[in-house]
């Protein structure tokens, strides 16, 4: 059985509007895209009603991407 790649993306290191390429295949992941075409959300990490992390799966290459850095973004807004 082939093991699925897991990548981590820190939102505090992304410039611009939050779009980033899949670390494996380059497919653009955008927080504004709700179509479900480039990725699907597979896990939400919530603590005390605050989003701490998010895991998505790239629908193109099937890599898992853990998105981190929500706490820092909220603190700086």
Backbone as XML, in Angstrom:
<?xml version="1.0"?>
<chain id="A" units="angstrom">
  <residue number="1" name="UNK">
    <atom name="N" x="0.843" y="-1.188" z="0.000"/>
    <atom name="CA" x="0.000" y="0.000" z="0.000"/>
    <atom name="C" x="0.885" y="1.246" z="0.000"/>
  </residue>
  <residue number="2" name="UNK">
    <atom name="N" x="0.628" y="2.154" z="-0.929"/>
    <atom name="CA" x="1.424" y="3.362" z="-1.059"/>
    <atom name="C" x="1.071" y="4.347" z="0.058"/>
  </residue>
  <residue number="3" name="UNK">
    <atom name="N" x="2.101" y="4.880" z="0.684"/>
    <atom name="CA" x="1.898" y="5.833" z="1.763"/>
    <atom name="C" x="1.644" y="7.225" z="1.189"/>
  </residue>
  <residue number="4" name="UNK">
    <atom name="N" x="0.659" y="7.910" z="1.737"/>
    <atom name="CA" x="0.277" y="9.236" z="1.270"/>
    <atom name="C" x="1.222" y="10.282" z="1.860"/>
  </residue>
  <residue number="5" name="UNK">
    <atom name="N" x="1.644" y="11.233" z="1.063"/>
    <atom name="CA" x="2.501" y="12.316" z="1.538"/>
    <atom name="C" x="1.703" y="13.268" z="2.411"/>
  </residue>
  <residue number="6" name="UNK">
    <atom name="N" x="2.343" y="13.765" z="3.482"/>
    <atom name="CA" x="1.727" y="14.748" z="4.362"/>
    <atom name="C" x="2.657" y="15.953" z="4.421"/>
  </residue>
  <residue number="7" name="UNK">
    <atom name="N" x="2.115" y="17.122" z="4.124"/>
    <atom name="CA" x="2.885" y="18.361" z="4.126"/>
    <atom name="C" x="2.296" y="19.323" z="5.147"/>
  </residue>
  <residue number="8" name="UNK">
    <atom name="N" x="3.105" y="20.264" z="5.598"/>
    <atom name="CA" x="2.631" y="21.311" z="6.509"/>
    <atom name="C" x="2.822" y="22.663" z="5.849"/>
  </residue>
  <residue number="9" name="UNK">
    <atom name="N" x="1.797" y="23.500" z="5.957"/>
    <atom name="CA" x="1.855" y="24.853" z="5.425"/>
    <atom name="C" x="1.526" y="25.801" z="6.567"/>
  </residue>
  <residue number="10" name="UNK">
    <atom name="N" x="2.431" y="26.748" z="6.831"/>
    <atom name="CA" x="2.239" y="27.749" z="7.884"/>
    <atom name="C" x="1.693" y="29.023" z="7.241"/>
  </residue>
  <residue number="11" name="UNK">
    <atom name="N" x="0.470" y="29.377" z="7.595"/>
    <atom name="CA" x="-0.173" y="30.557" z="7.009"/>
    <atom name="C" x="0.570" y="31.847" z="7.286"/>
  </residue>
  <residue number="12" name="UNK">
    <atom name="N" x="1.324" y="31.902" z="8.371"/>
    <atom name="CA" x="2.053" y="33.132" z="8.702"/>
    <atom name="C" x="3.221" y="33.366" z="7.742"/>
  </residue>
  <residue number="13" name="UNK">
    <atom name="N" x="3.578" y="32.359" z="6.956"/>
    <atom name="CA" x="4.687" y="32.498" z="6.012"/>
    <atom name="C" x="4.217" y="32.681" z="4.566"/>
  </residue>
  <residue number="14" name="UNK">
    <atom name="N" x="2.901" y="32.793" z="4.390"/>
    <atom name="CA" x="2.333" y="32.976" z="3.052"/>
    <atom name="C" x="2.050" y="34.460" z="2.837"/>
  </residue>
  <residue number="15" name="UNK">
    <atom name="N" x="2.525" y="34.975" z="1.713"/>
    <atom name="CA" x="2.250" y="36.367" z="1.371"/>
    <atom name="C" x="1.013" y="36.441" z="0.488"/>
  </residue>
  <residue number="16" name="UNK">
    <atom name="N" x="0.390" y="37.610" z="0.468"/>
    <atom name="CA" x="-0.755" y="37.805" z="-0.413"/>
    <atom name="C" x="-2.067" y="37.465" z="0.249"/>
  </residue>
  <residue number="17" name="UNK">
    <atom name="N" x="-2.983" y="36.909" z="-0.531"/>
    <atom name="CA" x="-4.353" y="36.652" z="-0.098"/>
    <atom name="C" x="-4.541" y="35.288" z="0.556"/>
  </residue>
  <residue number="18" name="UNK">
    <atom name="N" x="-3.480" y="34.525" z="0.744"/>
    <atom name="CA" x="-3.593" y="33.219" z="1.375"/>
    <atom name="C" x="-3.545" y="32.049" z="0.420"/>
  </residue>
  <residue number="19" name="UNK">
    <atom name="N" x="-3.465" y="32.316" z="-0.884"/>
    <atom name="CA" x="-3.344" y="31.231" z="-1.852"/>
    <atom name="C" x="-1.951" y="30.623" z="-1.738"/>
  </residue>
  <residue number="20" name="UNK">
    <atom name="N" x="-1.853" y="29.316" z="-1.926"/>
    <atom name="CA" x="-0.552" y="28.659" z="-1.931"/>
    <atom name="C" x="-0.631" y="27.438" z="-2.835"/>
  </residue>
  <residue number="21" name="UNK">
    <atom name="N" x="0.511" y="27.025" z="-3.390"/>
    <atom name="CA" x="0.506" y="25.832" z="-4.228"/>
    <atom name="C" x="0.590" y="24.574" z="-3.374"/>
  </residue>
  <residue number="22" name="UNK">
    <atom name="N" x="-0.015" y="23.498" z="-3.846"/>
    <atom name="CA" x="0.166" y="22.210" z="-3.189"/>
    <atom name="C" x="1.661" y="21.917" z="-3.187"/>
  </residue>
  <residue number="23" name="UNK">
    <atom name="N" x="2.231" y="21.581" z="-2.046"/>
    <atom name="CA" x="3.666" y="21.308" z="-1.992"/>
    <atom name="C" x="4.110" y="20.131" z="-2.849"/>
  </residue>
  <residue number="24" name="UNK">
    <atom name="N" x="3.180" y="19.281" z="-3.264"/>
    <atom name="CA" x="3.536" y="18.122" z="-4.067"/>
    <atom name="C" x="3.356" y="18.358" z="-5.567"/>
  </residue>
  <residue number="25" name="UNK">
    <atom name="N" x="2.172" y="18.827" z="-5.972"/>
    <atom name="CA" x="1.880" y="18.919" z="-7.411"/>
    <atom name="C" x="1.750" y="20.343" z="-7.945"/>
  </residue>
  <residue number="26" name="UNK">
    <atom name="N" x="1.661" y="21.342" z="-7.049"/>
    <atom name="CA" x="1.580" y="22.721" z="-7.503"/>
    <atom name="C" x="0.173" y="23.258" z="-7.715"/>
  </residue>
  <residue number="27" name="UNK">
    <atom name="N" x="-0.859" y="22.425" z="-7.545"/>
    <atom name="CA" x="-2.245" y="22.884" z="-7.679"/>
    <atom name="C" x="-2.485" y="24.046" z="-6.712"/>
  </residue>
  <residue number="28" name="UNK">
    <atom name="N" x="-3.125" y="25.113" z="-7.177"/>
    <atom name="CA" x="-3.378" y="26.271" z="-6.330"/>
    <atom name="C" x="-4.488" y="25.991" z="-5.333"/>
  </residue>
  <residue number="29" name="UNK">
    <atom name="N" x="-4.163" y="26.224" z="-4.058"/>
    <atom name="CA" x="-5.124" y="26.089" z="-2.969"/>
    <atom name="C" x="-5.481" y="27.498" z="-2.517"/>
  </residue>
  <residue number="30" name="UNK">
    <atom name="N" x="-6.749" y="27.833" z="-2.548"/>
    <atom name="CA" x="-7.201" y="29.160" z="-2.177"/>
    <atom name="C" x="-8.251" y="29.062" z="-1.076"/>
  </residue>
  <residue number="31" name="UNK">
    <atom name="N" x="-8.104" y="29.865" z="-0.016"/>
    <atom name="CA" x="-9.116" y="29.844" z="1.035"/>
    <atom name="C" x="-10.472" y="30.347" z="0.553"/>
  </residue>
  <residue number="32" name="UNK">
    <atom name="N" x="-10.501" y="31.064" z="-0.562"/>
    <atom name="CA" x="-11.747" y="31.594" z="-1.109"/>
    <atom name="C" x="-12.491" y="30.590" z="-1.993"/>
  </residue>
  <residue number="33" name="UNK">
    <atom name="N" x="-11.821" y="29.507" z="-2.383"/>
    <atom name="CA" x="-12.423" y="28.525" z="-3.281"/>
    <atom name="C" x="-13.277" y="27.554" z="-2.475"/>
  </residue>
  <residue number="34" name="UNK">
    <atom name="N" x="-14.571" y="27.615" z="-2.653"/>
    <atom name="CA" x="-15.492" y="26.721" z="-1.956"/>
    <atom name="C" x="-16.098" y="25.690" z="-2.908"/>
  </residue>
  <residue number="35" name="UNK">
    <atom name="N" x="-15.508" y="25.552" z="-4.082"/>
    <atom name="CA" x="-16.055" y="24.651" z="-5.090"/>
    <atom name="C" x="-15.806" y="23.181" z="-4.772"/>
  </residue>
  <residue number="36" name="UNK">
    <atom name="N" x="-14.779" y="22.899" z="-3.958"/>
    <atom name="CA" x="-14.436" y="21.509" z="-3.681"/>
    <atom name="C" x="-13.638" y="20.862" z="-4.790"/>
  </residue>
  <residue number="37" name="UNK">
    <atom name="N" x="-13.235" y="21.639" z="-5.785"/>
    <atom name="CA" x="-12.482" y="21.077" z="-6.903"/>
    <atom name="C" x="-11.013" y="20.851" z="-6.549"/>
  </residue>
  <residue number="38" name="UNK">
    <atom name="N" x="-10.271" y="21.875" z="-6.060"/>
    <atom name="CA" x="-8.850" y="21.630" z="-5.799"/>
    <atom name="C" x="-8.577" y="20.828" z="-4.527"/>
  </residue>
  <residue number="39" name="UNK">
    <atom name="N" x="-9.433" y="20.951" z="-3.535"/>
    <atom name="CA" x="-9.173" y="20.249" z="-2.273"/>
    <atom name="C" x="-10.469" y="20.007" z="-1.508"/>
  </residue>
  <residue number="40" name="UNK">
    <atom name="N" x="-10.379" y="19.080" z="-0.551"/>
    <atom name="CA" x="-11.470" y="18.815" z="0.374"/>
    <atom name="C" x="-10.915" y="18.913" z="1.795"/>
  </residue>
  <residue number="41" name="UNK">
    <atom name="N" x="-11.709" y="19.420" z="2.708"/>
    <atom name="CA" x="-11.318" y="19.488" z="4.116"/>
    <atom name="C" x="-11.561" y="18.105" z="4.720"/>
  </residue>
  <residue number="42" name="UNK">
    <atom name="N" x="-10.535" y="17.574" z="5.398"/>
    <atom name="CA" x="-10.687" y="16.264" z="6.013"/>
    <atom name="C" x="-10.678" y="16.322" z="7.540"/>
  </residue>
  <residue number="43" name="UNK">
    <atom name="N" x="-10.146" y="17.423" z="8.111"/>
    <atom name="CA" x="-10.114" y="17.519" z="9.568"/>
    <atom name="C" x="-9.985" y="18.974" z="9.999"/>
  </residue>
  <residue number="44" name="UNK">
    <atom name="N" x="-10.765" y="19.343" z="11.001"/>
    <atom name="CA" x="-10.663" y="20.654" z="11.637"/>
    <atom name="C" x="-10.131" y="20.455" z="13.044"/>
  </residue>
  <residue number="45" name="UNK">
    <atom name="N" x="-9.133" y="21.224" z="13.439"/>
    <atom name="CA" x="-8.616" y="21.191" z="14.804"/>
    <atom name="C" x="-9.091" y="22.449" z="15.509"/>
  </residue>
  <residue number="46" name="UNK">
    <atom name="N" x="-10.065" y="22.285" z="16.399"/>
    <atom name="CA" x="-10.670" y="23.414" z="17.106"/>
    <atom name="C" x="-10.429" y="23.242" z="18.597"/>
  </residue>
  <residue number="47" name="UNK">
    <atom name="N" x="-10.009" y="24.331" z="19.243"/>
    <atom name="CA" x="-9.802" y="24.319" z="20.683"/>
    <atom name="C" x="-10.423" y="25.580" z="21.251"/>
  </residue>
  <residue number="48" name="UNK">
    <atom name="N" x="-11.331" y="25.398" z="22.210"/>
    <atom name="CA" x="-12.014" y="26.523" z="22.850"/>
    <atom name="C" x="-12.634" y="27.470" z="21.816"/>
  </residue>
  <residue number="49" name="UNK">
    <atom name="N" x="-13.361" y="26.899" z="20.865"/>
    <atom name="CA" x="-14.063" y="27.642" z="19.818"/>
    <atom name="C" x="-13.156" y="28.438" z="18.891"/>
  </residue>
  <residue number="50" name="UNK">
    <atom name="N" x="-11.871" y="28.082" z="18.836"/>
    <atom name="CA" x="-10.940" y="28.762" z="17.933"/>
    <atom name="C" x="-10.291" y="27.726" z="17.019"/>
  </residue>
  <residue number="51" name="UNK">
    <atom name="N" x="-10.203" y="28.045" z="15.745"/>
    <atom name="CA" x="-9.579" y="27.167" z="14.774"/>
    <atom name="C" x="-8.071" y="27.182" z="14.981"/>
  </residue>
  <residue number="52" name="UNK">
    <atom name="N" x="-7.489" y="26.019" z="15.255"/>
    <atom name="CA" x="-6.049" y="25.904" z="15.444"/>
    <atom name="C" x="-5.356" y="25.325" z="14.222"/>
  </residue>
  <residue number="53" name="UNK">
    <atom name="N" x="-6.041" y="24.482" z="13.498"/>
    <atom name="CA" x="-5.443" y="23.851" z="12.339"/>
    <atom name="C" x="-6.502" y="23.256" z="11.446"/>
  </residue>
  <residue number="54" name="UNK">
    <atom name="N" x="-6.072" y="22.909" z="10.263"/>
    <atom name="CA" x="-6.975" y="22.390" z="9.252"/>
    <atom name="C" x="-6.172" y="21.398" z="8.420"/>
  </residue>
  <residue number="55" name="UNK">
    <atom name="N" x="-6.758" y="20.262" z="8.113"/>
    <atom name="CA" x="-6.107" y="19.310" z="7.225"/>
    <atom name="C" x="-6.975" y="19.171" z="5.991"/>
  </residue>
  <residue number="56" name="UNK">
    <atom name="N" x="-6.339" y="19.338" z="4.836"/>
    <atom name="CA" x="-7.041" y="19.206" z="3.564"/>
    <atom name="C" x="-6.356" y="18.126" z="2.737"/>
  </residue>
  <residue number="57" name="UNK">
    <atom name="N" x="-7.069" y="17.633" z="1.739"/>
    <atom name="CA" x="-6.486" y="16.689" z="0.796"/>
    <atom name="C" x="-6.547" y="17.312" z="-0.590"/>
  </residue>
  <residue number="58" name="UNK">
    <atom name="N" x="-5.421" y="17.297" z="-1.268"/>
    <atom name="CA" x="-5.368" y="17.803" z="-2.645"/>
    <atom name="C" x="-6.086" y="16.797" z="-3.528"/>
  </residue>
  <residue number="59" name="UNK">
    <atom name="N" x="-7.074" y="17.250" z="-4.259"/>
    <atom name="CA" x="-7.837" y="16.348" z="-5.117"/>
    <atom name="C" x="-7.078" y="15.956" z="-6.379"/>
  </residue>
  <residue number="60" name="UNK">
    <atom name="N" x="-5.974" y="16.608" z="-6.639"/>
    <atom name="CA" x="-5.179" y="16.272" z="-7.823"/>
    <atom name="C" x="-4.185" y="15.138" z="-7.530"/>
  </residue>
  <residue number="61" name="UNK">
    <atom name="N" x="-3.390" y="15.282" z="-6.442"/>
    <atom name="CA" x="-2.345" y="14.294" z="-6.161"/>
    <atom name="C" x="-2.611" y="13.469" z="-4.902"/>
  </residue>
  <residue number="62" name="UNK">
    <atom name="N" x="-3.679" y="13.818" z="-4.164"/>
    <atom name="CA" x="-4.098" y="13.104" z="-2.954"/>
    <atom name="C" x="-3.155" y="13.290" z="-1.765"/>
  </residue>
  <residue number="63" name="UNK">
    <atom name="N" x="-2.305" y="14.309" z="-1.806"/>
    <atom name="CA" x="-1.452" y="14.618" z="-0.662"/>
    <atom name="C" x="-2.277" y="15.269" z="0.431"/>
  </residue>
  <residue number="64" name="UNK">
    <atom name="N" x="-1.935" y="14.972" z="1.675"/>
    <atom name="CA" x="-2.559" y="15.634" z="2.812"/>
    <atom name="C" x="-1.745" y="16.873" z="3.155"/>
  </residue>
  <residue number="65" name="UNK">
    <atom name="N" x="-2.436" y="17.968" z="3.443"/>
    <atom name="CA" x="-1.773" y="19.229" z="3.770"/>
    <atom name="C" x="-2.332" y="19.729" z="5.090"/>
  </residue>
  <residue number="66" name="UNK">
    <atom name="N" x="-1.473" y="19.836" z="6.101"/>
    <atom name="CA" x="-1.868" y="20.388" z="7.389"/>
    <atom name="C" x="-1.588" y="21.879" z="7.350"/>
  </residue>
  <residue number="67" name="UNK">
    <atom name="N" x="-2.621" y="22.674" z="7.582"/>
    <atom name="CA" x="-2.489" y="24.127" z="7.543"/>
    <atom name="C" x="-2.451" y="24.631" z="8.978"/>
  </residue>
  <residue number="68" name="UNK">
    <atom name="N" x="-1.391" y="25.347" z="9.298"/>
    <atom name="CA" x="-1.157" y="25.850" z="10.645"/>
    <atom name="C" x="-1.027" y="27.360" z="10.626"/>
  </residue>
  <residue number="69" name="UNK">
    <atom name="N" x="-1.060" y="27.983" z="11.806"/>
    <atom name="CA" x="-0.806" y="29.415" z="11.907"/>
    <atom name="C" x="-2.037" y="30.268" z="12.098"/>
  </residue>
  <residue number="70" name="UNK">
    <atom name="N" x="-3.188" y="29.647" z="12.295"/>
    <atom name="CA" x="-4.422" y="30.412" z="12.471"/>
    <atom name="C" x="-4.363" y="31.309" z="13.705"/>
  </residue>
  <residue number="71" name="UNK">
    <atom name="N" x="-3.769" y="30.799" z="14.802"/>
    <atom name="CA" x="-3.717" y="31.581" z="16.052"/>
    <atom name="C" x="-2.972" y="32.892" z="15.848"/>
  </residue>
  <residue number="72" name="UNK">
    <atom name="N" x="-1.837" y="32.828" z="15.158"/>
    <atom name="CA" x="-1.041" y="34.025" z="14.935"/>
    <atom name="C" x="-1.769" y="35.032" z="14.051"/>
  </residue>
  <residue number="73" name="UNK">
    <atom name="N" x="-2.483" y="34.551" z="13.055"/>
    <atom name="CA" x="-3.221" y="35.445" z="12.165"/>
    <atom name="C" x="-4.337" y="36.168" z="12.918"/>
  </residue>
  <residue number="74" name="UNK">
    <atom name="N" x="-5.017" y="35.441" z="13.804"/>
    <atom name="CA" x="-6.101" y="36.054" z="14.569"/>
    <atom name="C" x="-5.552" y="37.088" z="15.541"/>
  </residue>
  <residue number="75" name="UNK">
    <atom name="N" x="-4.406" y="36.795" z="16.154"/>
    <atom name="CA" x="-3.783" y="37.729" z="17.096"/>
    <atom name="C" x="-3.359" y="39.022" z="16.426"/>
  </residue>
  <residue number="76" name="UNK">
    <atom name="N" x="-2.991" y="38.957" z="15.151"/>
    <atom name="CA" x="-2.482" y="40.134" z="14.434"/>
    <atom name="C" x="-3.571" y="40.877" z="13.652"/>
  </residue>
  <residue number="77" name="UNK">
    <atom name="N" x="-4.828" y="40.400" z="13.706"/>
    <atom name="CA" x="-5.883" y="41.096" z="12.958"/>
    <atom name="C" x="-6.572" y="42.133" z="13.795"/>
  </residue>
</chain>
